[in-house]
Amino acid sequence: MIKEKHLSEQLPNELSAVFSELQVSKHLRRAGIRKSFGFSCAYLFQLVFCLIFHQKNWFALVTSKKNDCFPGKDTVYRFLNHSKFAWRKFLLHFSAATIQKVSVLTSKDRPKVLIIDDSTFDRNRSKNVELLARCFDHASLKMRFYKGFRMLTLGWSDGHTFMPIDFSLLSSKTSSINGINEEVDKRCSGYKRRTEALQSAPDQIPAMIERALSKGIEASYVLMDTWFTQQPLIKAIVEQGLDVIGMVKNAKQRYNVNGQMLSLKQLYRSATPLQGKKGLLRSITTTMANGVPVKVVFVQNRNKKSEWLAILSTDCTLSEQEIVRIYGIRWDIEVFFKTTKSLLRLQKEFQGRSYDLLISHTTIVFTRYIVLSWQNRCHTDERTLGGLFYDLCDEVNELDWAVALQQLIELLQDVLKKTNKQTQKLLKNQLSHWIAGLPSYISAYLPNLVCES
């Protein structure tokens, strides 16, 4: 009977190389994610990482015919529920190292940006999840409430490749359903993440940007949508040495024009019309109420041409076209949210009640996206991330027969050693001719099946 090989030997060819190239195990150790005995954290991380490419969740895998090849169910859950593992530190180190590799492939003239946005993290069927809250989905046309968290995310992009850097699963002080588990050690990193979950998004964003910059991540602009483009937050980011480009809505914010404090609608009337620039209506350079100089560009709403949208930039030297072009990079984070939820099984793969499990699994899902993004960029791949994902899934399925075939050849070679030299030479020649005639898509998975003549 042919035995199944270790999971680490069943990684897709592309993933095995990228794990070594990006030094995933090294970053896990730097973040203090290690164990003194039993299965190593690197092995358990790789096990959870590869679940998505097997197209099975953890329960389906441990109840399958291959369950003897994997650790017990509780081993993985203990790993994900560990409150002392610094998952934020791992994600920061790993993303920063990968971004440095991507930057080598990026032209110096291309703007590099940080993008801030939030998305829903649904747990509508849950009742006892730690820090579960009732949240409002401001992006939905149905204007719905849901049970779960707001996933505040900071990412980096050069307009071609997006990399998640940091995130926070936000709960609520006023509409929380469950509180913090009192048994958690208040000195550990897991407890710090819990206290952050009860803070507002504007309070956390400056700290997230500061952590990213401290790791050497280079960016010139911070892109935000209307929910975050508020004057106090803009001023805090500008003080960190970055410019802000974001869409603004007609709220209570005021702008100083020749000593008069104007609303956004009044600012539109005072702005200079732009001639011969398709989609660009007006622009004006002004100062916010807190003293930060900004340039506001008014563009036509493509969904409703009788209305306009306003894009604000604290870099007043940029042209109107450049402001709109750079702000368009913000769409990368929307693609990221869609990919992680639709393909990488964010919020679906594990159904634990611990806040630590939510943080650890989300970090692993973000790592999957970073690996796919790096592969896509490194090979200038024409496939989309979705296409690359499905190709890797097919490759994992093909690994089973590849390993079985390789072990069959090894078995034949052991038998040959017990025969005389003339028989060995004859059979080896026949085997070599057979291997040479295999299709390339099979021989690519069997690099070790080369017999000596």
C-alpha positions as CSV (number, residue, x, y, z in Angstrom):
1,M,0.0,0.0,0.0
2,I,1.3,3.4,-1.0
3,K,1.6,5.8,2.0
4,E,0.6,9.4,1.8
5,K,3.4,11.9,2.0
6,H,3.8,14.7,4.5
7,L,1.7,17.8,3.8
8,S,4.8,19.9,3.5
9,E,5.7,17.8,0.5
10,Q,2.3,18.2,-1.0
11,L,2.4,22.0,-1.5
12,P,1.7,23.1,-5.1
13,N,5.0,23.7,-6.9
14,E,4.4,27.5,-7.0
15,L,3.5,27.7,-3.3
16,S,6.4,25.6,-2.1
17,A,8.9,28.0,-3.9
18,V,7.2,31.1,-2.7
19,F,7.0,30.0,1.0
20,S,10.8,29.6,0.8
21,E,11.4,32.8,-1.1
22,L,9.2,35.0,1.2
23,Q,10.6,33.2,4.4
24,V,7.2,32.7,6.0
25,S,8.6,30.5,8.8
26,K,11.2,33.2,9.6
27,H,8.5,35.9,10.0
28,L,6.5,33.5,12.2
29,R,9.4,33.1,14.5
30,R,10.1,36.8,14.6
31,A,6.5,37.4,15.8
32,G,6.9,34.9,18.6
33,I,4.6,32.4,17.0
34,R,6.3,29.2,18.1
35,K,5.8,26.1,20.2
36,S,8.2,24.2,22.6
37,F,6.8,20.7,21.7
38,G,4.4,19.0,19.4
39,F,3.6,20.0,15.9
40,S,5.5,23.2,14.9
41,C,3.7,26.5,14.4
42,A,5.1,26.6,10.9
43,Y,3.6,23.3,10.0
44,L,0.2,24.2,11.5
45,F,0.2,27.5,9.7
46,Q,1.0,25.8,6.4
47,L,-1.8,23.3,7.1
48,V,-4.4,26.0,7.6
49,F,-3.0,28.0,4.7
50,C,-3.4,25.1,2.3
51,L,-7.0,24.2,3.3
52,I,-8.5,26.5,0.7
53,F,-6.5,24.9,-2.1
54,H,-7.8,21.5,-1.1
55,Q,-11.3,23.0,-1.4
56,K,-12.2,21.6,2.1
57,N,-12.7,23.1,5.5
58,W,-10.9,21.7,8.5
59,F,-13.8,19.5,9.6
60,A,-14.2,17.9,6.2
61,L,-10.4,17.2,6.1
62,V,-10.2,15.5,9.5
63,T,-13.2,13.3,8.7
64,S,-11.9,12.3,5.2
65,K,-9.9,9.2,4.3
66,K,-6.7,11.2,4.8
67,N,-7.3,12.0,8.5
68,D,-4.4,9.8,9.6
69,C,-2.0,12.2,7.9
70,F,-3.1,15.2,9.9
71,P,-2.9,16.3,13.6
72,G,-6.0,16.2,15.7
73,K,-8.8,18.7,15.4
74,D,-8.0,20.3,18.8
75,T,-4.3,20.8,17.9
76,V,-5.3,23.3,15.1
77,Y,-7.9,25.0,17.2
78,R,-5.4,25.5,20.1
79,F,-3.0,27.0,17.6
80,L,-5.7,29.5,16.3
81,N,-7.0,30.3,19.8
82,H,-3.7,31.2,21.3
83,S,-3.9,34.7,22.7
84,K,-0.2,35.3,23.1
85,F,0.8,35.0,19.4
86,A,1.5,38.4,17.9
87,W,-0.3,38.0,14.6
88,R,-0.2,41.8,13.8
89,K,3.6,41.7,14.1
90,F,3.8,38.7,11.7
91,L,1.5,40.4,9.1
92,L,3.4,43.7,9.3
93,H,6.8,42.0,8.9
94,F,5.6,39.7,6.2
95,S,3.8,42.3,4.1
96,A,6.7,44.9,4.6
97,A,9.2,42.3,3.3
98,T,7.0,41.4,0.3
99,I,6.4,45.1,-0.5
100,Q,10.1,45.7,-0.6
101,K,10.4,42.9,-3.2
102,V,7.5,44.4,-5.2
103,S,9.1,47.9,-5.0
104,V,12.1,46.6,-6.9
105,L,9.7,45.8,-9.8
106,T,8.0,49.2,-9.6
107,S,9.1,52.4,-11.5
108,K,10.2,55.2,-9.2
109,D,7.8,57.5,-11.0
110,R,4.8,55.4,-10.1
111,P,3.0,56.7,-7.0
112,K,2.8,54.4,-4.0
113,V,-0.2,54.8,-1.8
114,L,-1.7,53.5,1.5
115,I,-5.5,52.7,1.3
116,I,-7.9,52.7,4.2
117,D,-11.3,51.2,4.1
118,D,-13.6,49.0,6.1
119,S,-15.8,46.1,5.2
120,T,-18.4,43.9,6.8
121,F,-17.3,40.8,8.8
122,D,-20.6,38.9,9.1
123,R,-21.4,36.4,11.9
124,N,-25.2,36.6,11.6
125,R,-25.7,33.0,12.8
126,S,-23.5,33.4,15.9
127,K,-24.7,34.1,19.4
128,N,-21.7,33.5,21.7
129,V,-18.8,34.9,19.7
130,E,-16.6,37.1,21.8
131,L,-17.1,40.9,21.3
132,L,-19.9,40.2,18.8
133,A,-21.8,43.4,18.0
134,R,-24.7,44.7,16.0
135,C,-23.2,46.8,13.2
136,F,-24.6,49.0,10.4
137,D,-23.6,48.2,6.8
138,H,-23.2,51.7,5.3
139,A,-22.1,50.3,2.0
140,S,-25.2,48.3,1.4
141,L,-28.1,49.7,-0.7
142,K,-30.5,48.0,1.7
143,M,-29.1,50.0,4.7
144,R,-29.1,46.9,6.8
145,F,-27.9,45.9,10.3
146,Y,-25.9,42.7,10.8
147,K,-24.2,40.8,13.6
148,G,-20.5,40.7,13.4
149,F,-17.6,43.2,13.2
150,R,-16.3,46.0,11.0
151,M,-13.1,45.0,9.4
152,L,-10.9,48.1,9.2
153,T,-8.1,47.4,6.8
154,L,-4.9,49.3,5.8
155,G,-3.3,48.3,2.5
156,W,-0.5,49.3,0.2
157,S,-0.7,49.6,-3.6
158,D,1.4,50.9,-6.5
159,G,-1.6,50.7,-8.9
160,H,-0.7,47.2,-10.0
161,T,-0.3,45.1,-6.9
162,F,-2.2,45.4,-3.6
163,M,-0.9,44.2,-0.3
164,P,-2.8,44.2,3.0
165,I,-0.7,45.6,5.9
166,D,-2.8,45.8,9.0
167,F,-6.4,45.3,10.1
168,S,-8.7,45.5,13.1
169,L,-12.0,43.8,13.7
170,L,-14.1,46.6,15.3
171,S,-16.8,45.8,17.8
172,S,-18.9,48.5,19.5
173,K,-19.2,49.9,23.0
174,T,-22.9,50.9,22.6
175,S,-24.3,48.0,20.5
176,S,-22.2,45.0,21.6
177,I,-23.9,41.7,22.2
178,N,-21.0,40.0,24.0
179,G,-18.0,41.4,25.9
180,I,-14.4,40.5,26.5
181,N,-13.6,37.1,27.9
182,E,-12.5,37.8,31.5
183,E,-10.1,34.8,31.5
184,V,-7.7,36.4,28.9
185,D,-4.4,37.6,30.3
186,K,-4.4,41.4,30.2
187,R,-0.6,41.4,29.4
188,C,-0.8,39.5,26.2
189,S,-1.2,40.8,22.6
190,G,-4.6,39.2,22.3
191,Y,-6.0,41.4,25.1
192,K,-4.6,44.5,23.4
193,R,-6.4,43.6,20.2
194,R,-9.6,43.2,22.2
195,T,-9.3,46.7,23.7
196,E,-8.6,48.2,20.2
197,A,-11.8,46.5,19.0
198,L,-13.8,48.9,21.2
199,Q,-12.1,52.0,19.8
200,S,-13.4,54.0,16.9
201,A,-11.9,53.7,13.4
202,P,-10.5,57.3,13.3
203,D,-8.7,56.7,16.6
204,Q,-6.9,53.6,15.2
205,I,-6.0,54.8,11.7
206,P,-3.0,57.1,12.7
207,A,-1.5,54.3,14.8
208,M,-1.9,51.8,11.9
209,I,-0.2,54.2,9.5
210,E,2.6,54.9,12.0
211,R,3.3,51.1,12.4
212,A,3.4,50.7,8.6
213,L,5.9,53.6,8.1
214,S,8.0,52.3,11.0
215,K,8.5,49.0,9.1
216,G,10.0,50.9,6.1
217,I,6.9,50.8,3.9
218,E,7.1,53.7,1.4
219,A,4.1,55.7,0.4
220,S,3.3,59.3,-0.7
221,Y,-0.5,59.4,-0.3
222,V,-3.3,57.9,1.8
223,L,-6.5,57.2,0.0
224,M,-9.9,57.2,1.7
225,D,-13.6,57.3,0.9
226,T,-16.2,59.7,2.3
227,W,-16.6,57.8,5.6
228,F,-13.0,58.6,6.6
229,T,-12.2,61.9,4.9
230,Q,-12.9,64.0,8.1
231,Q,-10.8,67.1,8.9
232,P,-9.4,65.9,12.3
233,L,-8.2,62.6,10.7
234,I,-6.8,64.4,7.6
235,K,-4.8,66.7,9.9
236,A,-3.4,63.8,11.9
237,I,-2.2,62.0,8.7
238,V,-0.7,65.2,7.2
239,E,1.3,65.6,10.5
240,Q,2.8,62.2,9.8
241,G,4.3,63.4,6.6
242,L,1.7,61.9,4.1
243,D,-0.7,63.6,1.8
244,V,-4.4,62.6,1.7
245,I,-6.6,62.1,-1.3
246,G,-10.2,61.2,-0.6
247,M,-13.8,61.8,-1.6
248,V,-15.7,64.2,0.6
249,K,-19.4,64.5,1.1
250,N,-21.6,67.5,1.8
251,A,-21.5,67.5,5.6
252,K,-20.9,70.1,8.3
253,Q,-17.3,70.6,7.3
254,R,-16.4,74.1,6.2
255,Y,-13.7,75.6,3.9
256,N,-12.1,79.0,4.2
257,V,-12.4,81.1,1.0
258,N,-11.3,84.7,1.3
259,G,-12.2,84.8,5.0
260,Q,-15.7,83.1,4.4
261,M,-16.5,79.7,5.8
262,L,-18.3,77.8,3.0
263,S,-20.0,74.5,2.8
264,L,-19.2,72.0,0.0
265,K,-22.1,73.1,-2.1
266,Q,-21.1,76.8,-1.7
267,L,-17.5,75.8,-2.5
268,Y,-18.7,74.3,-5.8
269,R,-20.4,77.6,-6.8
270,S,-17.1,79.4,-6.0
271,A,-14.9,77.0,-7.9
272,T,-13.4,77.7,-11.3
273,P,-15.0,75.8,-14.2
274,L,-12.7,73.5,-16.2
275,Q,-13.0,73.7,-19.9
276,G,-12.2,70.9,-22.3
277,K,-11.6,68.3,-19.6
278,K,-14.0,65.4,-19.9
279,G,-15.7,64.5,-16.6
280,L,-13.9,67.3,-14.7
281,L,-16.3,70.1,-13.8
282,R,-14.5,72.5,-11.5
283,S,-11.6,72.9,-9.0
284,I,-10.6,75.2,-6.3
285,T,-7.7,75.6,-3.9
286,T,-8.8,76.4,-0.4
287,T,-8.1,75.8,3.3
288,M,-10.0,73.6,5.7
289,A,-11.3,75.0,9.0
290,N,-8.4,73.4,10.9
291,G,-5.9,75.3,8.7
292,V,-4.8,72.5,6.3
293,P,-4.6,73.7,2.6
294,V,-6.4,71.5,0.2
295,K,-7.3,71.3,-3.5
296,V,-10.9,70.2,-4.2
297,V,-11.8,68.7,-7.7
298,F,-15.5,68.4,-8.7
299,V,-16.2,65.5,-11.1
300,Q,-19.3,64.3,-12.8
301,N,-21.2,61.4,-11.2
302,R,-21.2,58.7,-13.8
303,N,-24.2,57.0,-12.3
304,K,-26.2,60.2,-12.2
305,K,-24.8,62.9,-14.6
306,S,-26.9,65.7,-13.2
307,E,-24.9,65.4,-9.9
308,W,-21.2,65.9,-9.0
309,L,-18.7,64.3,-6.7
310,A,-15.9,66.1,-4.8
311,I,-12.3,64.7,-4.4
312,L,-10.0,66.4,-1.9
313,S,-6.2,66.4,-2.0
314,T,-3.8,67.9,0.5
315,D,-1.1,68.0,-2.2
316,C,-2.1,71.2,-4.0
317,T,0.7,70.8,-6.6
318,L,-1.1,67.9,-8.4
319,S,-3.2,68.5,-11.5
320,E,-6.9,67.7,-11.5
321,Q,-6.3,64.7,-13.8
322,E,-3.6,63.4,-11.5
323,I,-5.7,63.7,-8.4
324,V,-8.5,61.7,-10.0
325,R,-6.1,59.1,-11.4
326,I,-4.4,58.5,-8.1
327,Y,-7.8,58.3,-6.3
328,G,-8.8,55.6,-8.7
329,I,-6.2,53.3,-7.2
330,R,-8.4,53.1,-4.1
331,W,-10.6,50.5,-6.0
332,D,-7.8,47.9,-5.4
333,I,-9.0,47.5,-1.8
334,E,-12.5,46.8,-3.0
335,V,-11.2,44.0,-5.2
336,F,-9.2,42.7,-2.2
337,F,-12.4,42.5,0.0
338,K,-14.3,40.7,-2.8
339,T,-11.5,38.2,-3.4
340,T,-10.9,37.3,0.3
341,K,-14.6,36.7,0.9
342,S,-15.5,35.0,-2.4
343,L,-12.4,32.9,-3.0
344,L,-10.3,32.7,0.1
345,R,-13.2,31.9,2.5
346,L,-12.7,34.8,4.9
347,Q,-15.3,34.6,7.8
348,K,-16.4,31.1,6.6
349,E,-13.7,28.6,7.0
350,F,-13.6,28.4,10.8
351,Q,-16.6,29.0,13.1
352,G,-14.9,29.5,16.5
353,R,-16.2,31.7,19.3
354,S,-12.8,33.2,20.4
355,Y,-11.7,36.6,19.2
356,D,-8.2,35.2,18.9
357,L,-9.4,32.7,16.3
358,L,-11.0,35.5,14.3
359,I,-7.7,37.4,14.3
360,S,-5.5,34.5,13.5
361,H,-7.6,33.1,10.7
362,T,-8.1,36.6,9.1
363,T,-4.3,37.0,9.2
364,I,-3.8,33.7,7.4
365,V,-6.4,34.7,4.8
366,F,-4.5,38.0,4.2
367,T,-1.3,36.0,3.9
368,R,-2.9,33.9,1.2
369,Y,-3.8,37.1,-0.7
370,I,-0.2,38.4,-0.3
371,V,1.2,35.1,-1.7
372,L,-1.2,35.2,-4.7
373,S,-0.4,38.9,-5.4
374,W,3.3,38.2,-5.3
375,Q,3.0,35.3,-7.7
376,N,0.9,37.3,-10.0
377,R,3.3,40.2,-10.0
378,C,6.6,38.2,-10.0
379,H,5.6,36.3,-13.2
380,T,3.8,39.3,-14.8
381,D,1.0,36.7,-15.0
382,E,-1.9,37.4,-17.4
383,R,-4.2,35.4,-15.2
384,T,-6.3,37.2,-12.6
385,L,-5.9,36.4,-9.0
386,G,-9.1,34.3,-9.3
387,G,-7.6,32.4,-12.2
388,L,-4.4,31.8,-10.4
389,F,-6.3,30.6,-7.3
390,Y,-8.2,28.0,-9.3
391,D,-5.1,26.8,-11.1
392,L,-3.5,26.2,-7.6
393,C,-6.5,24.2,-6.5
394,D,-6.2,22.0,-9.6
395,E,-2.5,21.5,-8.9
396,V,-3.2,20.4,-5.3
397,N,-5.7,17.7,-6.7
398,E,-3.1,16.5,-9.1
399,L,-0.4,16.1,-6.4
400,D,-2.0,12.9,-5.1
401,W,-1.4,10.9,-8.2
402,A,1.9,12.5,-8.8
403,V,3.1,11.4,-5.3
404,A,1.7,7.9,-5.9
405,L,3.4,7.6,-9.3
406,Q,6.7,8.7,-7.8
407,Q,6.5,6.2,-5.0
408,L,5.7,3.5,-7.6
409,I,8.9,4.3,-9.5
410,E,10.9,4.2,-6.3
411,L,9.4,0.8,-5.5
412,L,10.5,-0.5,-8.9
413,Q,14.0,0.8,-8.4
414,D,14.2,-1.1,-5.1
415,V,13.1,-4.3,-6.8
416,L,15.7,-3.7,-9.6
417,K,18.5,-3.7,-7.0
418,K,17.8,-7.3,-6.2
419,T,18.2,-8.5,-9.8
420,N,21.4,-9.1,-11.9
421,K,23.1,-6.2,-13.7
422,Q,22.0,-7.2,-17.2
423,T,18.3,-7.2,-16.1
424,Q,18.8,-4.0,-14.3
425,K,20.2,-2.3,-17.4
426,L,17.4,-3.5,-19.6
427,L,14.6,-2.5,-17.3
428,K,16.2,0.9,-16.5
429,N,16.5,1.7,-20.2
430,Q,12.8,0.8,-20.7
431,L,11.8,2.9,-17.7
432,S,13.9,5.9,-19.0
433,H,12.2,5.8,-22.4
434,W,8.8,5.6,-20.8
435,I,9.5,8.6,-18.6
436,A,10.9,10.6,-21.5
437,G,7.7,10.0,-23.4
438,L,5.4,11.4,-20.7
439,P,3.5,14.6,-21.5
440,S,5.2,17.8,-20.2
441,Y,2.3,18.6,-17.9
442,I,3.0,15.3,-16.1
443,S,6.7,15.4,-16.1
444,A,6.5,19.0,-14.6
445,Y,5.0,17.4,-11.4
446,L,7.6,14.6,-11.4
447,P,11.0,16.3,-11.4
448,N,12.6,13.4,-9.5
449,L,11.7,10.5,-11.8
450,V,14.9,10.5,-13.7
451,C,16.6,7.1,-13.9
452,E,20.3,6.5,-14.4
453,S,21.2,4.7,-17.6
